[in-house]
């Protein structure tokens, strides 16, 4: 084995014994490039928002999914009334989700400070990406 390859004995926390590590990374793992890292950072910024992470969104989507399954079963069974009943349940999911959002269980409104901070972070990430791409060309 070369000096930069180390056989893992399982002593590291969260490691699996027997896996070979190359340059400190598990075998097969590759470090992210700067461009990939900037994309990951932007995705983390987007996932920090509450988009879809509310009781209203989950309830509406779950009801719509059940309706989709109902419609699919009845479509295969060649039963038009059952199919349309499933479509009605899909639409009901949207109505329930909107109703719950109106009742205050949806995405809270963002303050001006939060919007400004998000826009600054987005601009900084885009500037860094542009700078990285310019340096490569």
C-alpha positions as CSV (number, residue, x, y, z in Angstrom):
1,X,0.0,0.0,0.0
2,X,1.2,3.5,-0.8
3,X,1.8,6.0,2.0
4,X,-1.3,8.0,1.1
5,X,-3.6,5.0,1.4
6,X,-4.5,3.8,4.9
7,X,-6.5,0.7,5.8
8,X,-9.3,1.6,8.2
9,X,-9.3,-0.4,11.4
10,X,-12.7,1.1,12.6
11,X,-11.1,3.2,15.4
12,X,-12.4,6.5,13.9
13,X,-16.0,7.5,15.0
14,X,-18.5,6.7,12.3
15,X,-16.1,4.7,10.2
16,X,-16.5,1.2,8.9
17,X,-13.6,-1.2,9.5
18,X,-11.9,-2.6,6.4
19,X,-12.6,0.4,4.1
20,X,-9.6,1.9,2.5
21,X,-9.1,5.6,2.9
22,X,-7.3,7.7,0.3
23,X,-6.0,11.1,1.3
24,X,-8.2,11.1,4.3
25,X,-11.4,10.4,2.3
26,X,-13.3,7.0,2.1
27,X,-12.3,5.1,-1.0
28,X,-14.4,6.3,-4.0
29,X,-15.1,9.7,-2.4
30,X,-13.8,12.7,-4.2
31,X,-13.4,16.2,-2.8
32,X,-15.8,18.8,-4.1
33,X,-14.4,21.4,-6.5
34,X,-14.9,25.1,-5.8
35,X,-17.7,25.3,-8.3
36,X,-19.5,22.2,-6.8
37,X,-18.9,23.7,-3.3
38,X,-20.6,27.0,-4.4
39,X,-23.6,25.0,-5.7
40,X,-23.8,23.2,-2.4
41,X,-23.7,26.5,-0.5
42,X,-26.5,27.9,-2.7
43,X,-28.6,24.7,-2.0
44,X,-28.0,25.1,1.7
45,X,-29.2,28.7,1.4
46,X,-32.4,27.6,-0.4
47,X,-33.0,24.7,2.1
48,X,-32.7,27.2,5.0
49,X,-36.1,28.6,3.9
50,X,-39.3,27.1,5.1
51,X,-40.4,26.2,1.6
52,X,-42.7,23.2,2.0
53,X,-41.7,22.5,5.6
54,X,-45.0,23.4,7.1
55,X,-48.0,21.5,8.4
56,X,-50.1,23.0,5.6
57,X,-47.8,21.9,2.9
58,X,-47.4,18.3,4.3
59,X,-51.1,17.9,4.8
60,X,-52.0,19.1,1.4
61,X,-49.4,17.0,-0.4
62,X,-50.3,13.8,1.6
63,X,-54.0,14.2,0.8
64,X,-53.2,14.9,-2.9
65,X,-50.9,11.8,-3.0
66,X,-53.7,9.6,-1.6
67,X,-56.0,11.0,-4.2
68,X,-53.4,10.3,-6.9
69,X,-53.2,6.7,-5.7
70,X,-57.0,6.3,-5.7
71,X,-57.2,7.8,-9.3
72,X,-54.4,5.5,-10.4
73,X,-56.1,2.3,-9.1
74,X,-59.4,3.2,-10.6
75,X,-57.8,4.2,-13.9
76,X,-56.2,0.7,-14.2
77,X,-59.6,-0.9,-13.1
78,X,-61.3,1.1,-15.9
79,X,-63.7,2.7,-13.5
80,X,-64.3,6.3,-14.5
81,X,-66.4,7.4,-11.4
82,X,-63.6,6.1,-9.1
83,X,-61.0,7.8,-11.2
84,X,-62.8,11.2,-11.0
85,X,-63.3,10.6,-7.2
86,X,-59.5,10.3,-6.9
87,X,-59.0,13.5,-8.9
88,X,-61.5,15.2,-6.5
89,X,-59.4,14.1,-3.6
90,X,-56.3,15.5,-5.3
91,X,-58.0,18.8,-5.6
92,X,-59.3,18.6,-2.1
93,X,-55.7,18.3,-0.9
94,X,-54.9,21.6,-2.5
95,X,-57.9,23.3,-0.9
96,X,-57.1,21.9,2.5
97,X,-53.5,23.1,2.2
98,X,-54.6,26.6,1.2
99,X,-57.1,26.6,4.0
100,X,-54.5,25.6,6.5
101,X,-52.1,28.2,5.2
102,X,-54.9,30.9,5.6
103,X,-55.4,29.6,9.1
104,X,-51.7,30.4,9.9
105,X,-50.2,26.9,9.5
106,X,-48.3,27.9,6.3
107,X,-45.0,29.7,5.6
108,X,-44.6,32.7,7.9
109,X,-44.0,36.0,6.3
110,X,-40.4,37.0,6.3
111,X,-39.2,40.2,7.9
112,X,-37.4,42.9,5.9
113,X,-34.2,41.9,7.8
114,X,-34.5,38.2,6.7
115,X,-35.1,39.2,3.1
116,X,-32.2,41.6,3.0
117,X,-29.9,39.0,4.6
118,X,-31.0,36.3,2.1
119,X,-30.4,38.6,-0.9
120,X,-26.9,39.6,0.4
121,X,-26.0,35.9,0.9
122,X,-27.2,35.1,-2.6
123,X,-25.3,38.0,-4.2
124,X,-22.1,36.9,-2.3
125,X,-22.5,33.3,-3.5
126,X,-23.1,34.4,-7.1
127,X,-20.1,36.8,-6.9
128,X,-17.9,34.0,-5.6
129,X,-19.1,31.6,-8.3
130,X,-18.4,34.2,-11.0
131,X,-15.0,34.9,-9.5
132,X,-14.1,31.2,-9.5
133,X,-15.3,30.7,-13.0
134,X,-13.3,33.8,-14.2
135,X,-10.2,32.5,-12.5
136,X,-10.5,29.2,-14.3
137,X,-10.8,30.7,-17.8
